Amino acid sequence: MATYKSALFRIGIITLIFIIVAFVIHQAFTQLYLPAFPALLFFFLILYLGFAFLVTRQGKNRSALFINRFILLTSIKFFLLFIFILLYLILVKKDNVLFLAYVLILYAGYSLAAYSSILIAGKNE
């Protein structure tokens, strides 16, 4: 469980930061707030928690196994993200640029949190 604490902590902190920023944007800059933000935040939270959990899962600790698992999970993550973006752009057809900006910001924040926690967990083992 100690392996997952770093990932949970970092992803939790970044989620809290995104919620606070979304609240400020909703109150101060209503034209920049995306109503689909809670669903988008939930999607990224589940995606990256699953990613961090599966990558740092206890195993034989062989580097080849870790690299294969990391590449496979990254490919699956990109595919799911691509499907989510495509479905939104096809079904909603409004605020597309704002949606893509939100996706880019969330992707950067969650990637930074997840990858840094994975590196720290790998270094501590």
Salt bridges, closest charged atoms under 4 A:
none
